[in-house]
């Protein structure tokens, strides 16, 4: 079976894991699990107005940077576990990528996972605001 999405190949197993969920509640439980094992969390003591994602229902913060090899790193934190899980999956998707690739990455993995359709409209909008913020930050870093 060929790949269907434009997301990084290393996200395929996670997309399939979410696709195998029976309903929204099971997807939420899976998001809670990802929230607990966020690859690059941003602790609350680093939350500032300058790194807050506006338009998000909960308090959400992101800091984007480059690693030693020039790979993109998303550090994120939120006061809601669903949002923290969304940030964790997004970080898994983008961490290590070239920032110019992150800048043009569409959020189609969230649709394929059934996440966006499981979210309330305000949470889905918050996810898009967070994702767009990450892409904007990637654009700033791609010229570094």
N, C-alpha and C positions, 0 to 999 in steps of 0.2 A: 504494500500500500504506500503510495506516495505522500509526501508532506502536503498538508492543505493550507497552512498558514504562513505568514511572513515573520513569525516570531523566531527567536533563536532556537536552533535544534535541541539544545540542552534543556529546553522547557517542554519538549514533547511528552515526557513521562508525567509531568505535573498536569499538563492539559488533559491527558488521558485519565489520570486519577480523578480529576474533577468531573470529567464527562461520565465516569462510571457511577457518580452519585445519583441516588434515586430522586432527591428533591432538594429544595432550598435549604432545609434544616441540616441535611447531611453536608451540603456545601459550606454552610456556616461553621459546622463542627471542624471541617477540614481547614477552613481559614483560621480557626482558633489554634489548631495544631501548628500551622505555619507561623502564626504570630509568636508562638513560644520559641520557635527555632529560627527567628529572623537572622539572616547571615551578617547583617551590618546594622544593628540597632542604634538608635540615637537616644541616649538616656535623657530623662526629663530635665536634668540640670543643664543640658545644652539647648533646651528649647528657648528660642528668643523670637521677638517680633519679626526680625529679619529673615528667619527661616520657616515661618509659619505658612502653611498652605491656606490661603483664603478661599472661602466658598465651600469649605468642608464642614459638615455637620458637627464633627468632633474636633478636638484640638489635634492638629496634625502638623508635623514639622519634618523638613528634609534638608539635608546638607549634601551637596554633590561635590565630588573632587576627583582627582586622578591618582592612581597608584603609581608606584615607581616605574612601571613599564608604560605608563600613559593610558592604562585602562580605566574606564569609568567606574566610579564607586558611588552608590546611593546609600546613604545612611538615613534612616527614617524612624520616627516614633509617633505614636498616637495614643490618646487616652481611651480609645475604643478598640477592643480586640478585633473586630471585623476590619477596621481600617488598618490596624497593625498587620493583620494577615495579608491584606491587599498590598501593603508596602513590602512585606516580606517576599511575596511572589514577584512583584515588580523588581525588587532588588536582585532576586535570583535570575530574572530575565536579563537585566542590564549590566550587572556587575562584571567587570572585565572586558566589556565591549569597547570598541573604539567610540569616543564621544560623538563623532559625526554619524555613526550608525544609530546610536541612541536617539539623536536629534530627529531622525526620520522614521523611527520605529512606530508603527501604528499599534493601538491597544487591542488588536483583534484577538490576542490570546485570551483576554478577559471575556470576550464574546464566545469564543470556542469552548471555554471552561464552563460557560453557563453562569458566570458570576454576575455580570452586569444585569442580566434578566432576573436574577434572584434578589437584587438589591432594591431598596426603596428608591424612588426617583432622586431624592436629595442625596443619598449615599452614592448612587451612580454618578451624579453630577460632581460630587466631592472626589470620587475616584478619577474622573476625567480632569478635574482641576489639579489634582496631585500629579497625574501622568503628564499633563501639559507643562507643569512647573519643572518636572524632571527633564523633559525635552528642551525647554528653554535653557535650563542650566547646562545641559549637554552642548547646546549651541554656543554658549559663552565659553565653555571649556575646549571646544573643538578648535578654536583659533589660538589656543595657548601654546 
